[in-house]
Amino acid sequence: MSEKAKGNADGEPIRHPANRTVELAELRARLDVALGLHPRRTVDRSDLVSAAVLLPITDRGEPHLVFTKKTASVPHHRGQFSFPGGVVEHQDASRVETALREAWEEIRLPADLVEVLGLLDDTETRATPFIITPVVGIVTGAVDFIPDGREIERVLEVPLRVLRDPAIFHTELWRGNGEAHRVHFYRVSAEDVIWGATARILNQFLGLLEAGESIA
């Protein structure tokens, strides 16, 4: 059962800016400011598996965000949308390296075509034992994304303008195990819904973009 509610993960009201196109250079400048001023939340828990994801921003005439749809055969989050990424391996020197490596393995995004802007807050998953570090990056060249077919079945690029449209967003209050928590949903099409930890990461990203606009 779910109950419709409005608010972010902390119960604060969601503020959506006007639905308009932002140029990539303007977006980069605003994110540089917002990420530089943001006191990033880090989580260090030995009972959670460390992972990292990449928020790739592409320029298709206007900024888009890249999402991946997981196959039905993966162990976790089957059929759900996520950002490219995965578990931190022992050879990874940083969370950034993890995110870039996984993006190459999953959708053939070359690391040397990604300009890393910064990190968002560490985000715990609720139904699985992961702690995710989100890495924000701009794709600086033309890329034809190729899903690996094993973990990823499809790549979805969504205009930032669409993701900022309040008409596609809602929050539900879910109850389970004696607790209540808010779950964000972004319905980008009739078939494609971004929710869960990915939606929480997206919500923070859009909030930082709004903060960058207010500072500019």
Buried (B, 14 or more C-beta within 10 A) or exposed (E): EEEEBEEBBEEEEBEBBEEEEBEBEBBBEBBEBBBEEBEEEEEEEEEBBBBBBBBBBBBEEBBBBBBBBBBEEBEEBEEBBBBBBBEBEEEBEEBBBBBBBBBBBBBBBEBEBBEBBBBBBBBBBBEBEBBBBBBBBBBBEEBEBEBBEEBBBBBBEBBBBBBBBEEBBBBBBBEEEEEEEBBBBBBBEEEBBBBBBBBBBBBBBBBBBBBBBEEE
